[in-house]
Every structure is written in structure tokens, then in C-alpha cells.
Amino acid sequence: MAESGDRNVTAHETIDERLLNRVIFFTDAVFAIVLTLLVLDLRPPPGDRPLSSPGMAQELWGHFFALTMSFVVIGIFWVAHLATTRRLHRFDWPSVVANLAFIFPVCLLPFATAWWGSAIASPLPWAIYCVVMTITSLGNVALVLVSTRDGGRLMVGGVTPQERLYRAARAASPGIAFSLGVAVMAAGYLQLGQFCWVLIPILLLICGRVLKPRPAAQA
């Protein structure tokens, strides 16, 4: 009986590992496709001397600036997902649902980026872009909270409340930055609001200094 139970546990762990791998591989594929779609939207302008036209040069610069920002922020989201899932060793369906809720707004980022890049000085595309980024950040927070619930029973070594708060705060940092971008735009400073992304590393640094759990002192 003991041997049969051991085999069942081993089989269950193997299934968990397989399912976790499918979730992670699927998410990585979504991120790769999203980044590819961003680049495909960047097309060379027509004509032999496209940069001689101020309007054409401004449009090209707008697309490139929007693409670069999106690439960096999506990279941050991917690294955050990697940090969240690297210690997972048990599979459960709530985490899968939370993961899907996270990657859905990620799939909207090429659309939001293309719209904003085509009208870089317009407030509405920028507002939509910030909203999509904020929703993506909220989805990341939800994924962190779901996967670390119950003391981190799904993760190797568990998760303390302090670490859970630290992870959630880091996940919320892009959303806070882009929410401030909308607020600054609403106050009449569109160009200043479009540089709200520089707050992301600052917020991450603050989280590391204030909320990051410190290693226990050696006796």
C-alpha cells in the first residue's frame, strides 16, 4: 500500500510539473508574439527622402518612441512573471485564471501602442495607452496575490506576509506610474505625463528599500 501511495504522489507531482510548464510556455509565447507585433507596426516611411518632411519625421519618431516604451515595460512585466512563477511547484486552477487575466491586457498593448504612436501628441490615445498599462499591472498584482495565497503553499519554501506585500507592491509599480501619467495629462501637462514611465524604476527601488524582506541574521 505504501508503494502504491508513493507512486500516486510521484505521478501527481509529475502532472503538476507538466501543467505548470504548459502555463509558463503558453505565457512566454504570448509575450513573444506581442513583442513581435510591436515591431511589425514599425514600417519604413515611403519616398526617397522621408525625413525631409517634418510631419513624416515626427510620425516616425512617435512610432519609435511608443514602441521603445512598450518594449521596455512589457519586458518588465515578463521579468515580473518570471519572478512570480520561478518558485511555483504546485498547479491549481485559480492561478491559471489569474494568469489569463494578466495576459489579456498584455495582448491589447500592440493596439494601444500603435494608436498612441500614430498620434503621439493626442490626449485620448495616450489615456487609452495608460489605461491598458494600468490594467496589465493590476492583472500582475492579481496573479501575485493568487499564486502566493495561503502562505505560499504553491511555492517552494512558502511566502511570508512581508514578501507577499513586497511582490504585490512591485507588481503595482507600473500601474501607479501610468495612473500618475493620466493625472498629469488631465492637469494639462501632456508631454510631461508621457514621461511617467521613468517613475517605474524609482518605485521599484523604493519597494526594494522599504518593503523587501531582509535575510535573517545568522546566530
N, C-alpha and C positions, 0 to 999 in steps of 0.2 A: 504493500500500500504506500509506503514511504517513497519507493522509487517511482511509482505512478504519479504521486503528487509532485515530485521533483520535476518529472518530465513535463507535467502540465504547466508548472511555473515557468520552466525554461521556454516552452512553446509560447506561453503568453508574453513573456518578455521579448521574444523574437518578433511576434506580431506587433507589439508596441513599437519596437525599433523600426520595423518596416513601415508602419503607418506614419511615424514621425518623419522618417526620411521622405515619404511621399509629400507630406505637407511642406517640408522645407524646400524640396526640389521644385515643387509647384510654385511656391512663393518666389524663389530665385528666378524661375523662368518668367514670371510676371514682371519682376523688376528689370530683367534683361530686355524684354520686349518693350517696356515703357521707355527705357533709355534709348533704344533703337528708334522708336517712333519720334522721340525728341530730335534726333539728328536728321531724320528723313524730312522733317519740316524745314530744315535749313537748306534752301535752294539757292544756287548762284543767280544773281540778277541778270537780266538779258542785256544785250548790247556789248559793243567792244570796249566802251569806256563807261561802265556803270557807275563808278564812284564820282564821275564828274557832275552828276546830278545831286544836289543837296538832299532832295527828298528820297532818292534811291539809297544814298549812303545812310541816311537816318533810319530808313526802314530795315536795311541790312544790319545796322548796329543794334536796333531794337530787338530783332530776332535773336541775334547772337547773345546779347545781354540776358534775355529771358531764358534762352537755352542753358547758358552757363549757370545761372542761379538755380534753375530747376535741377540740373545735373548734380550740383553740389548738395542741394537739400535732399534730393532723392537718395544720393549716396549716404547721407546722414541717416535717413530712415532705414536704409538697407543694413548699415552697420548696427543701428539700434535693434533691428530684428535679429541680427546675428547674435548680439549680446544677450537678447532675451531667450533665444532658443538653444544656445550652446550648452546649457546645463540641463535641458529637458531630457528626462529619461522615461517618462510615462506619457501615454497618449490618452486624451479624453476629448469628447465632442465639444464641450463649451470652448475649449481653446481653439478648436478648428473654426467654430463660428466667429470667435473674436478675430482670428487671423483673416478670415474672409472680409469681415467688417473693416479691417485695416487696409487690405489691398484694394478694396473697391475704389476709394478716393484716389489711391495711387494711380489707378487706371485712367482717372479723369485728368491727370496732370498734363499729358501731352496736349489735350484740347485747351485747357486753361492757359498753358504756355504759348501755344500758337496764337490764341486770341489776344493775349496781352502783348506778345511780341509784334503783332501786326498793328497795334495801336498803343505804343508804349506810353504816350502822354495822356491817354484817356482814363478817367477815373473808374468807369464801370468795369472794363476788363481787369484792371488792377484789383478792384474789390473782389471780383469773382476768383481771381487767382489766389488772393489771400484767404478767402473762404475755403477753397479747396485744400490749401495747405493746412489751415487750421483744423478742418475735419479729418485730414490724414493724421495729424498729430493726436487728435482725440482718439482716433482708432488705435493708434500705437499705445496710448495710455490704457485703453480698454484691454488690449492684448496683454500688457504688462500686469495689470491688476488681476485678470482672469488666470493667467499662467502661474502667478505667484500666490494665489489664494491658499487658504488653509495651511499657512506656514510654509508654503512652497513644497507641498507634498509631491508635486510633479517634477521637482528638480533635485538634482544631486546635491546633498548637503542641506537642503531646505533653504528658506529665506527668512531673515529676521524682519520685524516690522520696520526697522530703520532702513534696511536695504531696500525693502519694498517701496518706501516713501522716496528714497533716492532714485530708484529706477523710474518711478512714475513721474517725478519732477523732471528728470532728464527727457523723458518722452514728451512731456508737455512743453518743453522749451521752444521748439519751432512754432507751435500754436500760439504761444504767448507773444513771440516776436512778430508774427504776421497779424495777429489781432491788434497789436500796437500800430502796425503799418496802416491798417484800416482807420484806426482812430486818428492818426496823424494826417491822413488824407482827408478825413471828414473835417478836420480843423483848417483845411485849406493849404496844406503843405504836401502836395502830391509827390514831388521829386524827393523830398526828404523821407516820406513814408516808404518810397521804393527801395530805400537802403536799410529797411528794418531787419533784413537778414543778417546784418553784421551783429545784431544782438544775440544771435543763436550761440556762437562760441562763448560770448560773455556770460550768458545764462548757464551754459554747461559748466563753465569754470566756477561760477558761484555755487552750483549744485555740488560740484566736487569739493569745494572748500567748506561748505556749510553742512551738507547732508550726507556726504559719503561716509559709510561706516568705517571706523578706524580699526585696524587689526588689534586683537587683544594683546596686552603686554605680556611678554614672556616672564614666567616666575623665576 
